[in-house]
Amino acid sequence: MARRTAWSEIRRRRLKNTDAHAAYNRARRAFELGEAVRMERERRGWSQSQLAKRMGTTQSSVARLEAGSVLPSIETLDRAAAALEADLRVELRARATGSRGATTR
């Protein structure tokens, strides 16, 4: 019987591909941004519908944002921050030595 390959090994091999690595980083950023919006909304005790109304959008748009299904624009993040009475901060930081160079498209 052939040895089954672990997911961690499959992921490691796939991420050697530059395009796959860039797509993974975009998906990670979308997830992290959505998670930050969801956490702040839940901290306030608001529903997705309440946040959507304050943002001037739909509940389904908020759901997609929070799920990380879309990489939000700065404009969308600005509207979410304003609705949540939060500050939006975008920063660039140097990568730690030895990090792979990220490519974006």
Summary of the structure (lengths in Angstrom):
residues: 105
radius of gyration: 17.4
end to end distance: 42.0
largest distance: 58.3
contacts: 218
relative contact order: 0.14
helix: 59%
strand: 0%
